[in-house]
């Protein structure tokens, strides 16, 4: 999100995907042809900090490979429609970095090439990260780093209230209630009716044993009731249904919320607030001792079908991006977790504020691992159910029953 945290343009994607008839992916060709000296690249790092950090990575790999990289950036909301349209018209760039839940949708059009064609292996990667870039048994994309959600808290406010960082749902409920006073809320999170809202709910949903194949299960209902009760009790603002993750961070920085569910990409912003003392712990779980199951966020590097020499050059650049030194550089610059287990462990010791996020990656899930290209439809149905429950339009069980019907239609 990521910033997985990014809305999928479902209507546009459904229309464009229908227009793209799947065809076998084309491996690199053009052996013996002169190597390409430049490639095109597309990403959605439009914010100033993310764009600058990514440009530095591209500059590093351009220097190392001798391949000029012509970069294009589009806003997040425009990315999936543009990619699916490019797949249909065969005008995709040579190198594409896209949100990980969309990779299987794009691969289903036949527009991507398997990464083993370029000698890129998945040795040493977290299994969930490999699954995020896999379609029908072939790996079409790998992320140099991932992000996720954790519980970020204001140390001063918790200390003043005599509250310890919560580890379980019961502790979170009690802490949020005790920290809610004087016009300030105990907890803030995003619940907007899009992928961003679903992404923020999934740690509660999955950690309670719910599955995306059955969003109206008892475990799912219990998770949504828990989150809804936080709002109904006043421990979280009713405005969570309109707050995106940036808005949530604004509330936290302003001191209007003592705790927030948010992503690692916010840490640089928090560090700029010299008077703000924050801590980070994993998302609380239903029962003590369990591991939280968060959704993997971040962008996956892919090599679309274009032309032989350019494909080979793009594969060479992607290999550079996925190398350990570059992976570490990107993770440090953008507060991501390296995608390789050994590299992530090293990173956690070097970046203590990131340790909670590193701890969660081992049990994190790819959003598309279970449903593949069907995930966006289920995600939207779940986001609508969350809205209905939090706004009081429907009880959690009825909202999720409607979501299951919508997802299966």
C-alpha positions in Angstrom: 0.0 0.0 0.0 2.7 -0.1 -0.7 1.6 2.2 -0.4 -0.6 -1.2 -0.7 -2.8 1.5 0.9 -3.5 2.5 -2.7 -7.0 2.4 -4.2 -7.6 0.0 -7.1 -9.6 1.4 -9.9 -12.0 -1.5 -10.2 -14.4 -0.4 -12.8 -11.7 0.6 -15.2 -9.6 -2.5 -14.6 -12.6 -4.8 -15.1 -13.4 -3.2 -18.5 -9.8 -3.1 -19.7 -9.0 -6.6 -18.5 -12.0 -7.9 -20.4 -10.5 -6.3 -23.5 -7.1 -8.0 -23.0 -7.4 -11.6 -24.1 -4.8 -13.7 -22.2 -1.9 -15.0 -24.3 1.3 -16.8 -23.5 4.0 -14.6 -22.0 6.8 -14.0 -24.4 10.4 -14.7 -23.2 13.3 -12.6 -24.2 14.3 -12.9 -27.8 16.7 -11.3 -30.3 19.8 -13.3 -29.5 22.7 -11.8 -31.3 21.1 -8.4 -31.6 22.9 -5.4 -30.3 22.2 -4.8 -26.6 19.8 -2.0 -25.8 21.5 1.1 -24.4 18.3 2.5 -22.8 15.0 1.3 -21.5 11.7 2.9 -20.4 10.5 2.5 -16.8 7.1 3.2 -15.2 6.2 3.7 -11.5 3.8 5.6 -9.3 6.2 7.2 -6.8 4.7 10.7 -7.2 5.3 12.1 -3.7 8.5 14.1 -3.3 10.2 11.9 -0.8 9.4 8.6 -2.5 10.2 9.9 -6.0 13.6 11.2 -5.0 14.5 8.0 -3.2 13.4 5.9 -6.2 15.3 8.1 -8.6 18.4 7.5 -6.6 18.0 3.7 -7.0 17.5 4.1 -10.7 20.5 6.3 -11.0 22.6 3.7 -9.1 21.5 0.9 -11.4 21.9 3.0 -14.6 25.5 3.7 -13.5 26.2 0.0 -12.7 24.7 -1.5 -15.8 25.5 1.3 -18.3 21.8 1.3 -19.4 20.0 4.7 -19.5 16.6 4.6 -17.8 13.9 6.8 -19.1 11.5 7.1 -16.2 7.8 7.9 -16.3 5.7 8.4 -13.1 1.9 8.5 -12.9 -0.4 9.1 -9.9 -1.3 5.9 -8.1 -5.0 6.1 -9.1 -4.0 6.1 -12.8 -1.5 3.3 -12.7 -3.7 0.2 -13.1 -5.9 1.6 -15.9 -2.7 2.8 -17.7 -1.0 -0.6 -17.3 -4.0 -2.6 -18.5 -4.5 -0.3 -21.5 -0.8 -0.6 -22.3 -1.1 -4.4 -22.1 -4.0 -4.3 -24.6 -2.2 -2.0 -27.0 1.3 -3.6 -26.4 2.7 -0.3 -25.4 4.0 -1.1 -21.9 7.4 0.2 -20.8 10.4 -2.1 -20.6 10.4 -2.1 -16.8 7.3 -1.8 -14.7 7.0 -1.3 -10.9 3.4 -1.8 -9.8 1.4 -2.4 -6.6 1.7 -6.0 -5.6 -2.1 -6.8 -5.7 -2.2 -5.9 -9.4 0.6 -8.2 -10.6 -1.6 -11.2 -11.2 -4.2 -9.1 -13.0 -1.5 -7.9 -15.4 0.1 -11.3 -15.8 -3.3 -12.8 -16.7 -3.3 -10.6 -19.9 0.0 -12.3 -21.0 1.8 -9.0 -20.9 4.6 -10.0 -18.5 7.6 -12.2 -18.9 8.8 -14.8 -16.3 11.8 -13.5 -14.3 13.8 -16.7 -14.6 14.3 -15.8 -18.3 16.7 -13.2 -17.0 18.5 -15.3 -14.4 16.5 -13.8 -11.5 15.9 -16.3 -8.8 13.8 -16.2 -5.7 16.4 -17.8 -3.4 16.4 -16.3 0.0 13.1 -14.3 -0.4 10.2 -14.5 2.0 7.7 -17.0 0.7 4.8 -14.6 0.9 6.7 -12.0 -1.3 7.4 -14.7 -3.9 3.7 -15.6 -3.9 2.7 -11.9 -4.5 4.6 -12.0 -7.9 3.5 -15.5 -8.9 0.8 -16.3 -11.4 -0.1 -19.9 -12.5 3.1 -21.2 -11.1 5.5 -18.7 -12.7 7.2 -15.8 -11.0 6.5 -12.6 -13.0 7.6 -10.0 -10.4 9.7 -9.5 -7.3 9.7 -6.6 -4.9 13.0 -5.1 -3.7 11.3 -4.2 -0.5 7.9 -4.4 1.2 5.9 -2.3 3.7 3.3 -3.2 6.2 1.2 -1.9 9.1 2.0 -1.7 12.8 0.7 0.1 15.8 2.5 3.4 16.3 2.0 5.1 19.7 2.8 8.4 21.4 5.2 7.5 24.2 4.4 10.6 26.2 0.7 10.1 26.1 0.9 6.5 27.1 3.3 7.2 29.9 1.1 10.0 31.3 -1.9 7.6 31.3 0.0 4.7 32.8 -0.7 2.6 29.7 1.6 0.0 28.2 1.7 -0.6 24.5 -1.0 -3.2 23.8 -0.3 -6.7 22.6 -3.8 -8.2 22.4 -7.2 -7.0 21.4 -8.4 -6.8 25.0 -5.4 -4.6 25.8 -5.9 -2.5 22.7 -9.6 -1.9 23.7 -8.7 -1.0 27.2 -5.7 1.3 26.2 -7.8 3.1 23.6 -10.5 3.8 26.1 -8.2 5.1 28.7 -6.3 7.3 26.3 -9.6 8.8 24.9 -10.1 12.1 26.8 -10.0 15.9 26.4 -11.1 15.7 22.8 -8.3 13.3 21.9 -8.9 9.7 20.7 -7.1 6.6 21.8 -6.8 5.2 18.3 -6.9 6.3 14.7 -7.0 4.2 11.6 -8.3 4.4 8.0 -11.5 2.8 6.9 -12.3 4.5 3.6 -14.3 2.5 1.1 -11.5 1.3 -1.1 -8.4 -0.9 -1.0 -6.9 1.4 1.6 -9.7 0.6 4.1 -9.5 -3.2 3.4 -5.7 -3.1 3.7 -6.0 -1.6 7.2 -8.7 -4.1 8.3 -6.9 -7.2 7.0 -4.5 -7.5 10.1 -7.6 -7.9 12.3 -9.4 -10.1 9.8 -6.5 -12.5 9.1 -5.1 -12.5 12.6 -8.5 -13.8 13.8 -8.4 -16.7 11.4 -10.8 -15.3 8.7 -10.2 -16.0 5.0 -11.0 -13.9 1.9 -12.8 -16.9 0.3 -15.5 -16.6 3.0 -15.7 -13.0 4.2 -18.9 -13.6 6.2 -17.4 -16.3 8.5 -17.8 -16.1 12.2 -14.1 -15.1 12.5 -14.6 -12.3 10.1 -17.8 -11.0 11.9 -15.9 -11.0 15.2 -13.1 -9.0 13.7 -15.4 -6.4 12.2 -17.4 -6.2 15.4 -14.2 -5.5 17.3 -13.2 -2.6 15.0 -16.8 -1.3 15.0 -16.9 -1.3 18.8 -13.8 0.9 18.9 -15.7 3.5 16.9 -19.1 3.1 18.7 -17.4 3.4 22.1 -15.8 6.7 21.1 -12.2 5.3 21.4 -11.8 6.0 17.7 -13.3 8.8 15.7 -16.3 8.3 13.5 -14.3 10.2 10.9 -12.2 7.1 10.3 -14.6 6.3 7.4 -13.3 9.4 5.6 -9.6 9.4 6.7 -7.0 8.0 4.4 -3.7 6.9 5.9 -2.1 10.4 5.4 -5.1 11.9 7.3 -4.5 9.3 10.1 -0.8 10.4 10.3 -2.0 14.0 10.4 -4.2 13.3 13.4 -1.3 11.5 15.2 1.2 14.2 14.5 -1.2 16.8 15.8 -1.7 14.9 19.0 -5.3 14.1 18.3 -4.7 10.4 18.6 -2.5 8.5 21.0 -2.1 5.5 18.8 -2.5 4.8 15.1 -2.5 1.8 12.7 -0.2 2.9 9.9 2.7 2.1 7.7 6.4 2.2 7.9 6.6 4.9 5.2 5.4 7.4 7.8 8.4 7.1 10.1 10.5 9.7 8.2 7.7 12.2 8.7 7.4 11.4 12.4 11.1 11.8 12.8 10.8 15.4 11.6 8.6 16.2 14.6 11.3 16.8 17.2 8.9 17.0 20.1 7.1 13.8 19.1 8.4 10.7 20.9 6.9 7.6 19.3 7.2 3.8 19.5 6.2 1.0 17.2 4.9 -2.4 18.1 3.2 -5.2 16.0 -0.5 -5.0 15.5 -2.3 -6.5 18.5 -3.7 -10.0 18.2 -6.8 -11.7 19.5 -4.9 -14.0 21.9 -1.6 -13.5 23.7 1.3 -15.2 22.0 -0.2 -15.3 18.5 1.6 -13.7 15.6 -0.2 -10.9 13.7 -1.0 -11.5 10.1 -0.6 -8.3 8.1 -1.0 -7.7 4.4 2.2 -7.2 2.3 2.5 -3.8 0.7 5.0 -2.4 -1.7 5.8 -2.4 -5.4 6.8 -5.4 -7.5 9.3 -5.1 -10.4 8.3 -6.8 -13.6 9.5 -7.0 -17.2 6.7 -6.6 -19.7 6.7 -8.1 -23.2 8.4 -5.5 -25.5 11.4 -6.4 -27.6 14.3 -8.8 -27.1 17.2 -6.4 -26.5 15.1 -4.1 -24.4 13.7 -6.9 -22.3 17.1 -8.3 -21.6 18.3 -4.8 -20.6 15.3 -4.4 -18.3 16.1 -7.7 -16.7 19.6 -6.6 -16.1 18.4 -3.4 -14.4 15.9 -5.3 -12.3 18.7 -7.7 -11.2 20.6 -4.6 -10.0 17.5 -3.2 -8.1 17.1 -6.6 -6.4 20.8 -6.9 -5.3 21.4 -6.7 -1.6 23.2 -3.3 -1.5 20.5 -1.7 -3.6 17.8 -3.4 -1.6 19.2 -2.0 1.6 19.6 1.4 0.1 16.0 1.5 -1.0 14.7 0.2 2.3 16.6 2.7 4.3 15.5 5.6 2.1 11.8 4.7 2.0 11.3 2.8 5.3 10.6 -0.5 3.5 11.6 -4.0 4.7 14.1 -5.8 2.4 12.5 -8.8 0.7 15.2 -11.3 1.5 15.1 -12.8 5.0 18.8 -12.4 5.8 18.9 -8.9 4.5 15.8 -8.0 6.5 17.3 -9.4 9.7 20.4 -7.2 9.2 18.2 -4.2 8.4 16.2 -4.6 11.6 19.3 -4.5 13.8 20.5 -1.3 11.9 17.0 0.4 12.1 15.4 -0.2 15.5 12.3 1.7 14.6 11.7 -0.8 11.8 12.1 -3.9 13.9 8.3 -4.4 14.6 7.7 -4.2 10.8 10.5 -6.7 10.2 9.0 -9.1 12.8 5.7 -9.1 11.0 6.9 -9.9 7.6 7.5 -13.6 8.4 3.8 -14.2 9.0 2.5 -11.6 6.5 0.4 -12.5 3.5 0.1 -11.6 -0.1 -3.4 -10.2 -0.7 -3.6 -12.1 -4.0 -2.1 -15.5 -2.9 -5.6 -17.0 -2.2 -7.7 -15.4 -4.9 -5.3 -14.2 -7.6 -6.9 -11.7 -10.0 -10.2 -12.1 -8.2 -8.9 -10.2 -5.2 -9.9 -6.7 -6.2 -13.6 -7.6 -6.4 -13.5 -9.2 -2.9 -11.5 -6.3 -1.5 -14.1 -3.7 -2.6 -16.9 -5.8 -1.2 -15.1 -6.0 2.1 -14.4 -2.3 2.1 -18.1 -1.6 1.5 -19.0 -3.9 4.4 -16.5 -2.1 6.8 -18.1 1.2 5.9 -21.6 -0.1 6.4 -20.8 -1.5 9.8 -18.8 1.5 11.0 -21.5 4.0 9.9 -24.3 2.0 11.5 -26.0 1.2 8.2 -25.8 -2.5 8.9 -24.7 -4.8 11.7 -21.4 -6.5 11.0 -22.9 -9.9 10.2 -25.4 -8.5 7.7 -22.8 -6.2 6.1 -20.4 -9.1 5.6 -23.2 -11.4 4.3 -23.9 -8.8 1.7 -20.1 -8.6 0.9 -19.9 -12.3 0.4 -22.8 -12.2 -2.0 -21.3 -9.3 -3.9 -17.9 -11.0 -4.1 -19.4 -14.2 -5.4 -21.6 -12.5 -8.0 
